[in-house]
């Protein structure tokens, strides 16, 4: 039996995605972006500073990278703790050696759990993003609106007070959101967020509480995604990062500035058998001409300035 025609009528049906969150467009048809100093490629390296509770609830799903064995899963819990006690300092040395300016996505509960670490990060002056409360405090569809609002406010207030920074960037735990998350972020002073990975460049994102910008923090080049999800080797991670650098530099030469965004974790790349691959990747990237190492807020400002010039 044929469907009634009413089943095919949908008021939001359109070219692209069926929502009003952003204006759908092809990257290849947008005006070229110019980075400061004529750079071709903006290098953004984000370091995830995370806390995985030992007694995680896993609501509504088990968070990626979290505990996997019956409670108490001390093996995995202590490995995550290793990153915040040992691995992070190897990452900092490597980033500083190659003159790379990182940002840090921080679970606010680390203010209580590892104040020594947050004090060191805040003293560096690098940009800090809020990574939610902890890795088991997920934002998800069906979450009670008041509960999520309180979680966002608590996370941002604690991190802002401790760091002394305005904290205008956000990365949700597990990159997961509810239908209300963007509005809550905009209402609480967030300028950009990194959960959506459907583009290589920033784009305006509409909310009922004001506009956000979606920043392209790659999931495909995330060390956790490559090493734990795809089960690729450390050498493969390095090769994929370098391949992405080569391609984006070539594309930028034809179509305007691009962004190489890497999300890394000290409990993974901070291991002694992996840190050399990060160092090799940084060495390869920074030897290229036309690389601009920048914090995400700096990239956002440069991109917005270019959009204003284009509009004028």
Protein Blocks (a to p, Z undefined) as FASTA:
>chain_A
ZZdfklmgcfkbcehjadfkbccddfklpccdddehhiabdcddddddddddfklgkiab
dcehiafbdcddfklmmmmmmmmmmmmmmmmmmmmmnopacdddddfklmmmmmmlmmmm
mmnopacddebjblmlccdehiafklmmmmmmmmmmmmmmmnopaolaccdehhiacfkl
mmmmmmnopabdckbccbfbdcddddfkbccddddddfklpmklmmmmnopafklmmmmm
mmmmmmmmmmmmmnopadddddddfklmmpmklmmmmmmmmmmmmmpghiacddfklmmm
mmmmmmmmmmZZ
